[in-house]
Amino acid sequence: MTRPSNGSSKSFDASLLEDDGSLDLALMVSDHPVLKSCGQALLAGISEVNQMIQRCGPWIAAKDFPPEGTMEVNKMVSEALTKVQDDMQRLDDLDLDLLKPEWGDRDSVRMARKSLIGFGQVMTQRLESLKNHLAQPVAKFSSMLGEKKQFTTFYAWDSDGIEATKPGDAVNGGEDPEERLERERSRSRDAKGKGEERSDESENSEERKWNRDTPHFQWTKGMKLGAAGRYVVKKKVGEGSFGRVLACVDETTKHAVAVKVVKGVPRYKEHAHAEAELLREILRCDPGRQSFCVKLLGEFTHAVAHCCLVFELLDISLSDFMRDTDDRGLLLRDIRTIGSQMLQCLHFLSAMGLTHTDIKCRNAMLKDSRGDMVPHPRKDGQELKRLRRCEIRVIDFGGAVLKKERHSRHIGTRQYRSPEVVLGLAWDEKTDVWSLGCILLTLYTGQRPFPVQSSLQHLALMQRVIGNLPKDMVKLAAAGGSLPEDVVVDSRGGLQIQRKLSDEAQELLNLAQPLEQRVLPQHGSFLKLLEGLLAAQPEKRLSAAEALKQDFLSSEPVE
Ligand SMILES: Nc1ncnc2c1ncn2[C@@H]1O[C@H](COP(=O)(O)OP(=O)(O)OP(=O)(O)O)[C@@H](O)[C@H]1O
């Protein structure tokens, strides 16, 4: 195996990385699926790393870097580092007490894991060395791009006719470009109480691409962050568009914490400061910790560019929980607890005059996801996880809006958007209540109620699930010119969709059941709550305070 080189050393090791047999051996001695997939990924990574070494070697030797090529390889290096770190973490997390006999004996698995981690470390060092040698030219080319940015045109915030995003712009797990643009627009507002948007905060497509391509913060296990190295990094626990979340030990309190390291993009840094400011205000208004909002423990800057927010460490989001449990959903008693806690959170935010605007399964995290498998009361022959301790925290306040602030038309994540938002009408805190209705129904059925990709498809599906949208809302949207393209009002004041949906969307629509058919007859009080949360008209939708008084939440449900 190639000897580890020192990633920070000045001289560049141009020799090619090779497997001295450790990977082959590890793959031979164990059939453990994690070892197999990580081993194969590392094997495949060798030629990628070698290509980068071969490409950069001559540049580094001649100290002459081509701008485009350098930026491109730098991005490839960052992606490769992320991949290898993720694999190392999966190997690290592998539980040697949970082995199937066909995966090989415990010693073989342990030995194979050790070999793979050893090779992963060598690969990491070679990649870090490359990164270090590219750092200076990358900084130079990035600042050149920054200068260029001053001469480009910015978006007009209020315009809905924003520039179409190119198909290649789709990022973040297949999120469509429109979605991404809308989310970034809403996030880049001066969201924290100044009441107006600043046009210079908007992004042009070049800036957006640059922001998006800016790699996440590169971390390593044991790395120290914060003043006097207070936070020692243990592992990565999550990642979003704006930052990477690392589980750390706070050396001062000896507690485990989560540190969100925001990408080194100036606008994201500013945005994260604003989020921290809001979270401090929430904490100030909630000394008894009854709001179920995530607790911010601190804020610091790392290496000038990265704003870091320190949070209480949580376990997993409801969306990860659903994925890990094969979308089986939860017991009604756990749904009730989550519903009650989320409503208390929304009630609290509403009393502060705040709308979260991005309530969704990904932004609701369990403090502890441990549980016991019990027979599934709604699906014969299956099991689901009964939580031992059901406690939720709402995260991601980056898009929260105060009553007095301007309400952007584009908010939230499509699948959780309320009818008034999809129709382009005025919205308030009741939009969060709708999103919560979507979460509770997801936890009950195991399926997201609105797995849609466009506003057109969304409106069609809403009508199937909750019935025709009220004529008043439709009329208002038509009068304001905010109906989505290809949607018109028919002679009876209802919505008519004029474009044929894709076959897939049409099939989804054909199979969609109305709300009342999705809930078992014995769960009438749950259905009543859902109907109140998913009322189309915001005025008829329950407020969080009203919903908290519903029968479903006041007595132990029958499963
Ligand atoms: N306090 C925490 N404890 C543990 N994991 C966390 C914590 N906060 C966030 N995470 C994990 O990190 C992920 C990203 O966090 P967050 O949503 O705050 O980042 P973001 O960049 O704002 O994301 P988004 O793209 O959704 O806006 C979450 O989905 C979650 O899995």
Ligand as a Chemical Component Dictionary entry (heavy atoms), coordinates in Angstrom:
data_LIG
# 
_chem_comp.id                   LIG 
_chem_comp.type                 NON-POLYMER 
_chem_comp.pdbx_formal_charge   0 
_chem_comp.three_letter_code    LIG 
# 
loop_
_chem_comp_atom.comp_id 
_chem_comp_atom.atom_id 
_chem_comp_atom.alt_atom_id 
_chem_comp_atom.type_symbol 
_chem_comp_atom.charge 
_chem_comp_atom.model_Cartn_x 
_chem_comp_atom.model_Cartn_y 
_chem_comp_atom.model_Cartn_z 
_chem_comp_atom.pdbx_ordinal 
LIG N1  N1  N 0 -29.351 19.438 16.294 1  
LIG C1  C1  C 0 -29.147 18.445 15.425 2  
LIG N2  N2  N 0 -28.779 17.230 15.844 3  
LIG C2  C2  C 0 -28.561 16.208 14.977 4  
LIG N3  N3  N 0 -28.714 16.321 13.633 5  
LIG C3  C3  C 0 -29.086 17.516 13.149 6  
LIG C4  C4  C 0 -29.325 18.635 14.012 7  
LIG N4  N4  N 0 -29.696 19.696 13.237 8  
LIG C5  C5  C 0 -29.684 19.238 11.966 9  
LIG N5  N5  N 0 -29.333 17.938 11.903 10 
LIG C6  C6  C 0 -29.231 17.094 10.692 11 
LIG O1  O1  O 0 -28.626 17.861 9.663  12 
LIG C7  C7  C 0 -29.511 18.008 8.539  13 
LIG C8  C8  C 0 -29.350 19.394 7.944  14 
LIG O2  O2  O 0 -29.666 20.374 8.915  15 
LIG P1  P1  P 0 -30.426 21.726 8.551  16 
LIG O3  O3  O 0 -31.783 21.398 8.008  17 
LIG O4  O4  O 0 -30.387 22.619 9.735  18 
LIG O5  O5  O 0 -29.449 22.260 7.404  19 
LIG P2  P2  P 0 -29.783 23.177 6.163  20 
LIG O6  O6  O 0 -28.510 23.322 5.393  21 
LIG O7  O7  O 0 -30.456 24.420 6.632  22 
LIG O8  O8  O 0 -30.779 22.209 5.394  23 
LIG P3  P3  P 0 -31.903 22.517 4.304  24 
LIG O9  O9  O 0 -31.277 22.201 2.987  25 
LIG O10 O10 O 0 -32.987 21.504 4.662  26 
LIG O11 O11 O 0 -32.348 23.913 4.478  27 
LIG C9  C9  C 0 -30.902 17.728 9.106  28 
LIG O12 O12 O 0 -31.777 17.228 8.124  29 
LIG C10 C10 C 0 -30.619 16.705 10.185 30 
LIG O13 O13 O 0 -30.534 15.403 9.628  31 
# 
loop_
_chem_comp_bond.comp_id 
_chem_comp_bond.atom_id_1 
_chem_comp_bond.atom_id_2 
_chem_comp_bond.value_order 
_chem_comp_bond.pdbx_ordinal 
LIG N1  C1  SING 1  
LIG C1  N2  SING 2  
LIG C1  C4  DOUB 3  
LIG N2  C2  DOUB 4  
LIG C2  N3  SING 5  
LIG N3  C3  DOUB 6  
LIG C3  C4  SING 7  
LIG C3  N5  SING 8  
LIG C4  N4  SING 9  
LIG N4  C5  DOUB 10 
LIG C5  N5  SING 11 
LIG N5  C6  SING 12 
LIG C6  O1  SING 13 
LIG C6  C10 SING 14 
LIG O1  C7  SING 15 
LIG C7  C8  SING 16 
LIG C7  C9  SING 17 
LIG C8  O2  SING 18 
LIG O2  P1  SING 19 
LIG P1  O3  DOUB 20 
LIG P1  O4  SING 21 
LIG P1  O5  SING 22 
LIG O5  P2  SING 23 
LIG P2  O6  DOUB 24 
LIG P2  O7  SING 25 
LIG P2  O8  SING 26 
LIG O8  P3  SING 27 
LIG P3  O9  DOUB 28 
LIG P3  O10 SING 29 
LIG P3  O11 SING 30 
LIG C9  O12 SING 31 
LIG C9  C10 SING 32 
LIG C10 O13 SING 33 
# 
